[in-house]
Every structure is written in structure tokens, then in C-alpha cells.
């Protein structure tokens, strides 16, 4: 709210969006690391900022 006019304006969420994007990147990196460590999956080349494609999996986890 503008204290001089008393008018309400929309929230500028640009900074909040940047923080949300960074948290998303950190989440995906952590998830990739844990999945690699726990079940041996592999990751391809990252084409987007947040997610890398799954390229491989431990053969023992596959069902035939």
C-alpha cells in the first residue's frame, strides 16, 4: 500500500520467483545425487536448468 495515496498495488514477486527457481535447482541436484547413490541410476546431459534426463538404471532393479 502506498502510504501517500492509500492505494494498494500488486506484489512484485520477481525476487520470490528467483528464490523459488534456485530452490528447485537445489532440490533436483539433491534428488539426482541420492538416486545415484541409493539405486545406481545415471543421468544424461541437462537440457533445462533443473532436470537431467534419466539414462541408466541398475539392472537388478529392472523387471523382465
Secondary structure, DSSP 8 states (H G I E B T S, - for coil): --TTT--------HHHHHHHHHHHHHHHHHHHHHHHHHH--EEEEE-SSS-EEEEE--GGG---
